[in-house]
Amino acid sequence: MRHPRIVLAAVVLIVSIVAACTEVPVEPNTPLAPTPNDTSLQVNSLAPASDAPVIANPVVSFYAVAGDSRQAFMYYRSRPGRTDSTVFIRFRVSNGSLLARPDGSPFADGDSILITMTLIDPEKLIVRFAPSGLQFDPLDPADIKFNFLETDDDLDDDGAITPADSTFTSMLAIWKRENANEPWFKQASILSTELHEIEADVTGFTEYIIAW
């Protein structure tokens, strides 16, 4: 008769092997797959470093024009004694990105629309884009890139920079939500930990955040 402890050990070993085989590590600089089922109202967002400069232009507006490539930037203030500053957001609309206005009417070459991005939460670095309902071509989407050089490296807020913080950094992605009462959804993102940058395609306007 087979000993029950031996059977139990064999089952645990098999389950462990199966679990290990289903793990798919995601390395920096590779796309992160969207996870539409991850609908938590709360996400682990990055926070500004204690000595980070404030955002110099928390509201940025520009005209996007169909048939023309344009981009806009949100910057941190320059640090004392320096003339340059760090880019927080670069938002780019390529010449074929504009698809439809909020009312559903299509764009023709030369048509323009005013786009505004607003830092609505400087503590969690949430940015809202308007006008709501603007649509970009999924085959030639707009593009958003965040720079997180000026954020706190102690991601788990335990008072020290540890390997766990590097692990959380490797899990960063761009998330979006429609409004404050709706869940966040992770977006397919490209992460560069060396450059402190994270980038994602944009097909419509909403609120965006860097989180894990």
C-alpha atoms as an extended CHARMM CRD file, in Angstrom:
* protein
*
       212  EXT
         1         1  MET       CA              0.0000000000        0.0000000000        0.0000000000  PROA      1               0.0000000000
         2         2  ARG       CA              1.3620000000        3.4120000000       -1.0120000000  PROA      2               0.0000000000
         3         3  HSD       CA              2.2420000000        5.6820000000        1.8990000000  PROA      3               0.0000000000
         4         4  PRO       CA             -0.0690000000        8.7810000000        1.9370000000  PROA      4               0.0000000000
         5         5  ARG       CA              2.8340000000       11.1650000000        2.6340000000  PROA      5               0.0000000000
         6         6  ILE       CA              4.6620000000        9.9440000000       -0.4490000000  PROA      6               0.0000000000
         7         7  VAL       CA              1.5320000000       10.4680000000       -2.5430000000  PROA      7               0.0000000000
         8         8  LEU       CA              1.0820000000       13.9870000000       -1.1320000000  PROA      8               0.0000000000
         9         9  ALA       CA              4.7050000000       14.8600000000       -1.8380000000  PROA      9               0.0000000000
        10        10  ALA       CA              4.3490000000       13.6260000000       -5.4090000000  PROA      10              0.0000000000
        11        11  VAL       CA              1.2480000000       15.7650000000       -5.9520000000  PROA      11              0.0000000000
        12        12  VAL       CA              2.9510000000       18.8730000000       -4.5660000000  PROA      12              0.0000000000
        13        13  LEU       CA              5.9580000000       18.2480000000       -6.8100000000  PROA      13              0.0000000000
        14        14  ILE       CA              3.7520000000       17.8950000000       -9.9150000000  PROA      14              0.0000000000
        15        15  VAL       CA              1.7770000000       21.0610000000       -9.0930000000  PROA      15              0.0000000000
        16        16  SER       CA              5.0210000000       22.9810000000       -8.5420000000  PROA      16              0.0000000000
        17        17  ILE       CA              6.4130000000       21.8560000000      -11.8920000000  PROA      17              0.0000000000
        18        18  VAL       CA              3.2180000000       22.8480000000      -13.7340000000  PROA      18              0.0000000000
        19        19  ALA       CA              3.1380000000       26.2540000000      -12.0370000000  PROA      19              0.0000000000
        20        20  ALA       CA              6.7690000000       26.9220000000      -12.9290000000  PROA      20              0.0000000000
        21        21  CYS       CA              6.1370000000       26.0030000000      -16.5720000000  PROA      21              0.0000000000
        22        22  THR       CA              3.2570000000       28.5020000000      -16.8530000000  PROA      22              0.0000000000
        23        23  GLU       CA              5.2810000000       31.4980000000      -15.6710000000  PROA      23              0.0000000000
        24        24  VAL       CA              6.2270000000       33.8820000000      -18.5000000000  PROA      24              0.0000000000
        25        25  PRO       CA              8.7540000000       36.5130000000      -17.3980000000  PROA      25              0.0000000000
        26        26  VAL       CA              8.4280000000       39.9730000000      -18.9760000000  PROA      26              0.0000000000
        27        27  GLU       CA             11.7380000000       41.7420000000      -19.4690000000  PROA      27              0.0000000000
        28        28  PRO       CA             12.2020000000       45.5260000000      -19.7510000000  PROA      28              0.0000000000
        29        29  ASN       CA             12.0380000000       46.9360000000      -23.2890000000  PROA      29              0.0000000000
        30        30  THR       CA              9.4990000000       44.3080000000      -24.3980000000  PROA      30              0.0000000000
        31        31  PRO       CA              5.7510000000       44.8540000000      -24.8760000000  PROA      31              0.0000000000
        32        32  LEU       CA              3.5780000000       44.0100000000      -21.8800000000  PROA      32              0.0000000000
        33        33  ALA       CA              0.3930000000       42.1910000000      -22.8720000000  PROA      33              0.0000000000
        34        34  PRO       CA             -2.8790000000       43.9940000000      -22.0360000000  PROA      34              0.0000000000
        35        35  THR       CA             -4.7940000000       42.4570000000      -19.1480000000  PROA      35              0.0000000000
        36        36  PRO       CA             -8.4430000000       43.5550000000      -19.5590000000  PROA      36              0.0000000000
        37        37  ASN       CA             -9.5620000000       41.3870000000      -16.6160000000  PROA      37              0.0000000000
        38        38  ASP       CA             -7.3770000000       43.3560000000      -14.2000000000  PROA      38              0.0000000000
        39        39  THR       CA             -9.9920000000       45.9180000000      -13.1770000000  PROA      39              0.0000000000
        40        40  SER       CA             -8.9490000000       47.0310000000       -9.7190000000  PROA      40              0.0000000000
        41        41  LEU       CA             -9.9850000000       50.5650000000       -8.8090000000  PROA      41              0.0000000000
        42        42  GLN       CA             -6.6050000000       50.9060000000       -7.0990000000  PROA      42              0.0000000000
        43        43  VAL       CA             -3.1700000000       50.5250000000       -8.6590000000  PROA      43              0.0000000000
        44        44  ASN       CA              0.3300000000       50.8750000000       -7.2500000000  PROA      44              0.0000000000
        45        45  SER       CA              1.2740000000       54.1940000000       -8.7900000000  PROA      45              0.0000000000
        46        46  LEU       CA              4.6280000000       55.9110000000       -8.8880000000  PROA      46              0.0000000000
        47        47  ALA       CA              5.1150000000       59.0100000000       -6.7530000000  PROA      47              0.0000000000
        48        48  PRO       CA              7.4130000000       61.9890000000       -7.2580000000  PROA      48              0.0000000000
        49        49  ALA       CA             10.7610000000       61.8350000000       -5.4910000000  PROA      49              0.0000000000
        50        50  SER       CA             10.9640000000       64.0050000000       -2.3790000000  PROA      50              0.0000000000
        51        51  ASP       CA             13.3000000000       66.4310000000       -4.1620000000  PROA      51              0.0000000000
        52        52  ALA       CA             11.6150000000       66.2970000000       -7.5700000000  PROA      52              0.0000000000
        53        53  PRO       CA             10.8910000000       69.6260000000       -9.2480000000  PROA      53              0.0000000000
        54        54  VAL       CA              7.2550000000       70.4900000000       -9.8260000000  PROA      54              0.0000000000
        55        55  ILE       CA              5.7330000000       70.2140000000      -13.2740000000  PROA      55              0.0000000000
        56        56  ALA       CA              6.3090000000       73.5160000000      -15.0510000000  PROA      56              0.0000000000
        57        57  ASN       CA              3.3450000000       73.2720000000      -17.4520000000  PROA      57              0.0000000000
        58        58  PRO       CA              0.6510000000       71.0770000000      -15.8730000000  PROA      58              0.0000000000
        59        59  VAL       CA             -1.8080000000       72.0500000000      -18.6300000000  PROA      59              0.0000000000
        60        60  VAL       CA             -0.6770000000       71.6940000000      -22.2380000000  PROA      60              0.0000000000
        61        61  SER       CA             -2.7950000000       72.4150000000      -25.3170000000  PROA      61              0.0000000000
        62        62  PHE       CA             -1.9380000000       72.0850000000      -28.9950000000  PROA      62              0.0000000000
        63        63  TYR       CA             -3.6780000000       71.6020000000      -32.3300000000  PROA      63              0.0000000000
        64        64  ALA       CA             -3.3910000000       68.2100000000      -33.9820000000  PROA      64              0.0000000000
        65        65  VAL       CA             -3.8330000000       68.3700000000      -37.7550000000  PROA      65              0.0000000000
        66        66  ALA       CA             -4.8820000000       65.4730000000      -39.9960000000  PROA      66              0.0000000000
        67        67  GLY       CA             -2.0930000000       64.7600000000      -42.4590000000  PROA      67              0.0000000000
        68        68  ASP       CA              0.5640000000       66.3710000000      -40.2430000000  PROA      68              0.0000000000
        69        69  SER       CA              2.7290000000       64.9440000000      -37.4410000000  PROA      69              0.0000000000
        70        70  ARG       CA              2.7550000000       66.9730000000      -34.2350000000  PROA      70              0.0000000000
        71        71  GLN       CA              3.8170000000       66.4500000000      -30.6360000000  PROA      71              0.0000000000
        72        72  ALA       CA              3.5870000000       68.2000000000      -27.2910000000  PROA      72              0.0000000000
        73        73  PHE       CA              5.5750000000       67.9920000000      -24.0600000000  PROA      73              0.0000000000
        74        74  MET       CA              4.9840000000       68.3780000000      -20.3340000000  PROA      74              0.0000000000
        75        75  TYR       CA              8.1590000000       69.2980000000      -18.4330000000  PROA      75              0.0000000000
        76        76  TYR       CA              9.4960000000       69.4130000000      -14.9120000000  PROA      76              0.0000000000
        77        77  ARG       CA             10.8910000000       72.7700000000      -13.8050000000  PROA      77              0.0000000000
        78        78  SER       CA             14.6360000000       73.1400000000      -14.2070000000  PROA      78              0.0000000000
        79        79  ARG       CA             16.6900000000       72.2710000000      -11.1580000000  PROA      79              0.0000000000
        80        80  PRO       CA             18.5780000000       75.1820000000       -9.5130000000  PROA      80              0.0000000000
        81        81  GLY       CA             21.6620000000       76.1300000000      -11.5100000000  PROA      81              0.0000000000
        82        82  ARG       CA             20.5300000000       74.2560000000      -14.6310000000  PROA      82              0.0000000000
        83        83  THR       CA             18.9360000000       75.5790000000      -17.7960000000  PROA      83              0.0000000000
        84        84  ASP       CA             17.6100000000       72.2510000000      -19.0840000000  PROA      84              0.0000000000
        85        85  SER       CA             14.7140000000       70.3200000000      -17.6140000000  PROA      85              0.0000000000
        86        86  THR       CA             13.3810000000       66.7660000000      -17.6830000000  PROA      86              0.0000000000
        87        87  VAL       CA             10.4930000000       65.8130000000      -19.9440000000  PROA      87              0.0000000000
        88        88  PHE       CA              7.6250000000       64.2140000000      -18.0110000000  PROA      88              0.0000000000
        89        89  ILE       CA              5.3630000000       63.4120000000      -20.9890000000  PROA      89              0.0000000000
        90        90  ARG       CA              5.7850000000       63.4060000000      -24.7270000000  PROA      90              0.0000000000
        91        91  PHE       CA              2.5410000000       62.9860000000      -26.6620000000  PROA      91              0.0000000000
        92        92  ARG       CA              2.7670000000       62.4750000000      -30.4110000000  PROA      92              0.0000000000
        93        93  VAL       CA              0.1330000000       62.4090000000      -33.1390000000  PROA      93              0.0000000000
        94        94  SER       CA              1.3940000000       61.1480000000      -36.5020000000  PROA      94              0.0000000000
        95        95  ASN       CA              0.0390000000       62.3330000000      -39.8530000000  PROA      95              0.0000000000
        96        96  GLY       CA             -2.4500000000       59.4660000000      -40.1010000000  PROA      96              0.0000000000
        97        97  SER       CA             -3.5240000000       59.1740000000      -36.4640000000  PROA      97              0.0000000000
        98        98  LEU       CA             -6.6760000000       61.3160000000      -36.3710000000  PROA      98              0.0000000000
        99        99  LEU       CA             -9.6790000000       59.1250000000      -37.1580000000  PROA      99              0.0000000000
       100       100  ALA       CA            -12.8990000000       60.6370000000      -35.7790000000  PROA      100             0.0000000000
       101       101  ARG       CA            -14.0780000000       63.5740000000      -33.7000000000  PROA      101             0.0000000000
       102       102  PRO       CA            -16.0100000000       63.0290000000      -30.4540000000  PROA      102             0.0000000000
       103       103  ASP       CA            -19.2690000000       63.2900000000      -32.4430000000  PROA      103             0.0000000000
       104       104  GLY       CA            -18.0980000000       60.4770000000      -34.7470000000  PROA      104             0.0000000000
       105       105  SER       CA            -17.4410000000       62.6210000000      -37.8220000000  PROA      105             0.0000000000
       106       106  PRO       CA            -14.2550000000       61.6640000000      -39.7040000000  PROA      106             0.0000000000
       107       107  PHE       CA            -11.2370000000       63.8710000000      -40.2630000000  PROA      107             0.0000000000
       108       108  ALA       CA            -10.1270000000       65.0470000000      -43.7030000000  PROA      108             0.0000000000
       109       109  ASP       CA             -6.5760000000       66.1830000000      -44.4510000000  PROA      109             0.0000000000
       110       110  GLY       CA             -6.0120000000       69.6360000000      -43.0280000000  PROA      110             0.0000000000
       111       111  ASP       CA             -8.7370000000       69.3600000000      -40.3740000000  PROA      111             0.0000000000
       112       112  SER       CA             -7.5390000000       70.2450000000      -36.8730000000  PROA      112             0.0000000000
       113       113  ILE       CA             -8.6490000000       69.7080000000      -33.3020000000  PROA      113             0.0000000000
       114       114  LEU       CA             -7.4510000000       71.1760000000      -30.0200000000  PROA      114             0.0000000000
       115       115  ILE       CA             -5.9160000000       68.5700000000      -27.6870000000  PROA      115             0.0000000000
       116       116  THR       CA             -5.3210000000       69.2640000000      -24.0020000000  PROA      116             0.0000000000
       117       117  MET       CA             -3.4280000000       67.1750000000      -21.4460000000  PROA      117             0.0000000000
       118       118  THR       CA             -3.7780000000       68.0930000000      -17.7810000000  PROA      118             0.0000000000
       119       119  LEU       CA             -1.9230000000       66.8360000000      -14.7180000000  PROA      119             0.0000000000
       120       120  ILE       CA             -4.9440000000       66.2860000000      -12.4490000000  PROA      120             0.0000000000
       121       121  ASP       CA             -3.0990000000       64.5610000000       -9.5750000000  PROA      121             0.0000000000
       122       122  PRO       CA              0.5300000000       65.6460000000       -8.9750000000  PROA      122             0.0000000000
       123       123  GLU       CA              0.9480000000       63.1110000000       -6.1430000000  PROA      123             0.0000000000
       124       124  LYS       CA              0.0040000000       60.0770000000       -8.2530000000  PROA      124             0.0000000000
       125       125  LEU       CA              1.0090000000       61.6830000000      -11.5670000000  PROA      125             0.0000000000
       126       126  ILE       CA             -2.3790000000       61.1040000000      -13.2140000000  PROA      126             0.0000000000
       127       127  VAL       CA             -2.8220000000       62.8860000000      -16.5410000000  PROA      127             0.0000000000
       128       128  ARG       CA             -6.1710000000       63.4970000000      -18.2520000000  PROA      128             0.0000000000
       129       129  PHE       CA             -6.4600000000       63.9300000000      -22.0220000000  PROA      129             0.0000000000
       130       130  ALA       CA             -9.2330000000       65.8360000000      -23.8090000000  PROA      130             0.0000000000
       131       131  PRO       CA            -11.4800000000       66.0280000000      -25.7200000000  PROA      131             0.0000000000
       132       132  SER       CA            -13.1350000000       62.8560000000      -24.4930000000  PROA      132             0.0000000000
       133       133  GLY       CA            -14.3450000000       60.7020000000      -27.3670000000  PROA      133             0.0000000000
       134       134  LEU       CA            -11.6050000000       61.6710000000      -29.8280000000  PROA      134             0.0000000000
       135       135  GLN       CA            -10.5890000000       58.5610000000      -31.7850000000  PROA      135             0.0000000000
       136       136  PHE       CA             -7.2410000000       57.6460000000      -33.2950000000  PROA      136             0.0000000000
       137       137  ASP       CA             -6.6350000000       55.0850000000      -36.0190000000  PROA      137             0.0000000000
       138       138  PRO       CA             -5.6920000000       51.7210000000      -34.4190000000  PROA      138             0.0000000000
       139       139  LEU       CA             -3.3940000000       51.1040000000      -37.4100000000  PROA      139             0.0000000000
       140       140  ASP       CA             -1.6150000000       54.4420000000      -36.8820000000  PROA      140             0.0000000000
       141       141  PRO       CA             -2.2910000000       55.3580000000      -33.2540000000  PROA      141             0.0000000000
       142       142  ALA       CA             -1.1190000000       58.3420000000      -31.2850000000  PROA      142             0.0000000000
       143       143  ASP       CA              1.7300000000       57.6670000000      -28.8660000000  PROA      143             0.0000000000
       144       144  ILE       CA              2.3740000000       58.6080000000      -25.2470000000  PROA      144             0.0000000000
       145       145  LYS       CA              5.7310000000       58.3680000000      -23.4980000000  PROA      145             0.0000000000
       146       146  PHE       CA              6.2800000000       58.9840000000      -19.7670000000  PROA      146             0.0000000000
       147       147  ASN       CA              9.6680000000       59.6690000000      -18.1730000000  PROA      147             0.0000000000
       148       148  PHE       CA              9.9120000000       58.5080000000      -14.5350000000  PROA      148             0.0000000000
       149       149  LEU       CA             13.4440000000       59.7270000000      -13.7760000000  PROA      149             0.0000000000
       150       150  GLU       CA             12.1090000000       62.1470000000      -11.1520000000  PROA      150             0.0000000000
       151       151  THR       CA              9.9950000000       59.5750000000       -9.2890000000  PROA      151             0.0000000000
       152       152  ASP       CA             10.7090000000       57.8990000000       -5.9460000000  PROA      152             0.0000000000
       153       153  ASP       CA             12.9220000000       54.7940000000       -6.3140000000  PROA      153             0.0000000000
       154       154  ASP       CA             11.5040000000       53.3000000000       -3.0890000000  PROA      154             0.0000000000
       155       155  LEU       CA              8.4590000000       51.8350000000       -4.7980000000  PROA      155             0.0000000000
       156       156  ASP       CA              7.2890000000       49.6990000000       -1.8830000000  PROA      156             0.0000000000
       157       157  ASP       CA              7.7480000000       52.6310000000        0.5200000000  PROA      157             0.0000000000
       158       158  ASP       CA              9.6590000000       50.6070000000        3.1190000000  PROA      158             0.0000000000
       159       159  GLY       CA             12.3070000000       53.2820000000        3.6690000000  PROA      159             0.0000000000
       160       160  ALA       CA             15.0890000000       51.5880000000        1.7010000000  PROA      160             0.0000000000
       161       161  ILE       CA             16.0230000000       50.8170000000       -1.9070000000  PROA      161             0.0000000000
       162       162  THR       CA             16.0300000000       47.0170000000       -2.1430000000  PROA      162             0.0000000000
       163       163  PRO       CA             15.8920000000       44.3500000000       -4.8970000000  PROA      163             0.0000000000
       164       164  ALA       CA             12.1180000000       44.3300000000       -4.4350000000  PROA      164             0.0000000000
       165       165  ASP       CA             12.0050000000       47.8700000000       -5.7980000000  PROA      165             0.0000000000
       166       166  SER       CA             13.8230000000       46.7400000000       -8.9470000000  PROA      166             0.0000000000
       167       167  THR       CA             11.3070000000       43.9360000000       -9.3300000000  PROA      167             0.0000000000
       168       168  PHE       CA              8.4040000000       46.3690000000       -9.1000000000  PROA      168             0.0000000000
       169       169  THR       CA             10.1190000000       48.7060000000      -11.5770000000  PROA      169             0.0000000000
       170       170  SER       CA             10.3280000000       45.8620000000      -14.1060000000  PROA      170             0.0000000000
       171       171  MET       CA              6.5420000000       45.4520000000      -13.7440000000  PROA      171             0.0000000000
       172       172  LEU       CA              5.6780000000       49.0460000000      -14.6120000000  PROA      172             0.0000000000
       173       173  ALA       CA              3.1270000000       49.7200000000      -17.3400000000  PROA      173             0.0000000000
       174       174  ILE       CA              0.8780000000       52.5320000000      -18.4960000000  PROA      174             0.0000000000
       175       175  TRP       CA             -2.6840000000       52.1610000000      -17.2030000000  PROA      175             0.0000000000
       176       176  LYS       CA             -5.8360000000       54.0300000000      -18.2330000000  PROA      176             0.0000000000
       177       177  ARG       CA             -9.3210000000       54.6470000000      -16.8850000000  PROA      177             0.0000000000
       178       178  GLU       CA            -12.3180000000       56.5730000000      -18.2000000000  PROA      178             0.0000000000
       179       179  ASN       CA            -12.9740000000       58.5090000000      -14.9690000000  PROA      179             0.0000000000
       180       180  ALA       CA            -12.3190000000       58.4260000000      -11.2230000000  PROA      180             0.0000000000
       181       181  ASN       CA            -15.2070000000       56.0200000000      -10.5470000000  PROA      181             0.0000000000
       182       182  GLU       CA            -14.1020000000       53.3740000000      -13.0310000000  PROA      182             0.0000000000
       183       183  PRO       CA            -11.3280000000       50.7590000000      -12.8800000000  PROA      183             0.0000000000
       184       184  TRP       CA             -7.8260000000       51.0490000000      -14.2740000000  PROA      184             0.0000000000
       185       185  PHE       CA             -6.8340000000       48.8910000000      -17.2600000000  PROA      185             0.0000000000
       186       186  LYS       CA             -3.2430000000       47.9700000000      -18.0540000000  PROA      186             0.0000000000
       187       187  GLN       CA             -2.0590000000       48.9230000000      -21.5490000000  PROA      187             0.0000000000
       188       188  ALA       CA              0.4500000000       47.1810000000      -23.7730000000  PROA      188             0.0000000000
       189       189  SER       CA              3.5870000000       49.1700000000      -22.9390000000  PROA      189             0.0000000000
       190       190  ILE       CA              7.2640000000       49.3140000000      -23.8070000000  PROA      190             0.0000000000
       191       191  LEU       CA              9.4430000000       49.8490000000      -20.7410000000  PROA      191             0.0000000000
       192       192  SER       CA             13.0580000000       51.0060000000      -20.6400000000  PROA      192             0.0000000000
       193       193  THR       CA             14.4110000000       50.9450000000      -17.0980000000  PROA      193             0.0000000000
       194       194  GLU       CA             17.7770000000       52.3110000000      -18.2730000000  PROA      194             0.0000000000
       195       195  LEU       CA             16.1910000000       55.3980000000      -19.8360000000  PROA      195             0.0000000000
       196       196  HSD       CA             13.4480000000       55.6280000000      -17.1890000000  PROA      196             0.0000000000
       197       197  GLU       CA             10.8510000000       55.7050000000      -19.9610000000  PROA      197             0.0000000000
       198       198  ILE       CA              7.6170000000       53.8870000000      -20.6870000000  PROA      198             0.0000000000
       199       199  GLU       CA              5.5830000000       54.1840000000      -23.8740000000  PROA      199             0.0000000000
       200       200  ALA       CA              2.1870000000       53.0480000000      -25.1870000000  PROA      200             0.0000000000
       201       201  ASP       CA             -0.1290000000       53.4980000000      -28.1590000000  PROA      201             0.0000000000
       202       202  VAL       CA             -3.2180000000       55.6740000000      -27.7110000000  PROA      202             0.0000000000
       203       203  THR       CA             -6.4500000000       55.0780000000      -29.6400000000  PROA      203             0.0000000000
       204       204  GLY       CA             -8.7420000000       57.2520000000      -27.5170000000  PROA      204             0.0000000000
       205       205  PHE       CA             -8.6970000000       59.8150000000      -24.7390000000  PROA      205             0.0000000000
       206       206  THR       CA             -8.9700000000       59.0840000000      -21.0550000000  PROA      206             0.0000000000
       207       207  GLU       CA             -6.7930000000       59.3190000000      -17.8910000000  PROA      207             0.0000000000
       208       208  TYR       CA             -3.3340000000       57.7630000000      -17.7890000000  PROA      208             0.0000000000
       209       209  ILE       CA             -0.9350000000       56.7310000000      -15.0160000000  PROA      209             0.0000000000
       210       210  ILE       CA              2.3210000000       54.7970000000      -14.5600000000  PROA      210             0.0000000000
       211       211  ALA       CA              1.7680000000       51.8840000000      -12.1780000000  PROA      211             0.0000000000
       212       212  TRP       CA              2.2450000000       48.2030000000      -11.4600000000  PROA      212             0.0000000000
